[in-house]
Amino acid sequence: MAQILIWAIFGYALIVGIGGVFGYMKAKSTKSLLAGLISGLILLVAWFLATKTPTVGLGIATLMAAVLLVVFITRFVRTRKFMPAGMMMLLNLVATVGFLVGWLNLA
């Protein structure tokens, strides 16, 4: 299970980073671009650390997913639009719960 979660961090990092790029392309939002790329980079670091020490990498990924969950809940409440805020809120909820359960199982 740990290996699946480690690779899930990698996929999640790509989704978050690419989402920031799409946010910039669609709405010309430099804030989305920077937030997506920085979050994606932090998640790539978490993935790399998880390949060596899974508890550390999963801990960082859990924290990053939780932060993004709060951001997208706030954005969804403000805009009431499923795309992209609601979809990202659901993705971050699944990621937060999945990484947290994996981290707790390893700890």
C-alpha positions in Angstrom: 0.0 0.0 0.0 2.9 2.4 0.8 4.2 2.1 -2.8 0.8 2.9 -4.2 0.6 6.0 -2.0 4.1 7.1 -2.9 3.2 7.0 -6.6 -0.1 8.7 -5.8 1.9 11.6 -4.4 3.8 11.9 -7.7 0.5 11.9 -9.8 -1.1 14.3 -7.4 2.0 16.7 -7.8 1.6 16.6 -11.5 -2.2 17.3 -11.4 -1.6 20.2 -9.0 1.2 21.7 -11.1 -0.7 21.2 -14.4 -3.8 22.7 -12.8 -1.9 25.9 -12.0 -0.7 26.1 -15.6 -4.3 25.6 -16.9 -5.5 28.3 -14.4 -3.1 30.7 -16.0 -3.9 29.7 -19.5 -7.7 30.0 -19.0 -8.0 33.0 -16.6 -4.5 34.6 -17.0 -4.2 34.1 -13.2 -0.5 34.5 -12.3 -1.6 33.6 -8.7 -2.9 30.2 -9.9 0.2 29.6 -11.9 2.6 30.3 -9.0 0.5 28.5 -6.4 0.1 25.5 -8.6 3.8 25.3 -9.5 5.0 25.9 -5.9 2.5 23.4 -4.5 3.4 20.9 -7.2 7.1 21.4 -6.5 6.6 20.8 -2.7 4.6 17.7 -3.5 7.5 16.4 -5.8 9.9 17.0 -2.9 7.4 15.0 -0.7 7.4 12.2 -3.3 11.2 12.1 -3.4 11.4 12.0 0.4 8.7 9.3 0.5 10.8 7.1 -1.7 13.5 7.2 1.0 11.4 7.7 4.2 7.7 7.1 3.5 6.5 8.6 6.8 8.2 11.9 6.1 7.1 12.2 2.5 3.5 11.1 3.3 3.4 13.6 6.2 4.5 16.5 3.9 2.0 15.4 1.2 -0.8 15.2 3.8 0.0 18.7 5.1 0.1 20.1 1.5 -3.2 18.4 0.5 -4.9 19.7 3.7 -3.7 23.3 2.9 -5.0 23.0 -0.6 -8.2 21.5 0.7 -8.8 24.6 2.8 -7.9 26.9 -0.1 -10.4 25.2 -2.5 -13.2 24.9 0.1 -12.8 28.7 0.6 -12.8 29.3 -3.2 -15.8 27.0 -3.7 -17.9 28.6 -1.0 -17.1 32.0 -2.5 -17.7 31.2 -6.2 -20.2 28.3 -5.9 -18.7 26.9 -9.2 -17.9 23.2 -9.4 -15.2 23.9 -12.1 -12.5 24.2 -11.0 -13.0 24.9 -7.3 -15.4 22.1 -6.5 -13.5 19.5 -8.5 -10.2 20.5 -6.8 -11.9 20.5 -3.4 -13.0 16.9 -4.0 -9.5 15.9 -5.3 -7.8 17.5 -2.3 -10.3 15.8 0.1 -9.5 12.4 -1.3 -5.8 13.1 -1.3 -5.8 14.4 2.3 -7.7 11.4 3.6 -5.7 8.9 1.5 -2.3 10.3 2.5 -3.4 10.7 6.2 -4.6 7.1 6.4 -1.4 5.9 4.8 0.8 8.0 7.1 -1.1 6.8 10.2 -0.6 3.2 9.1 3.1 3.7 8.7 3.6 5.7 11.9 
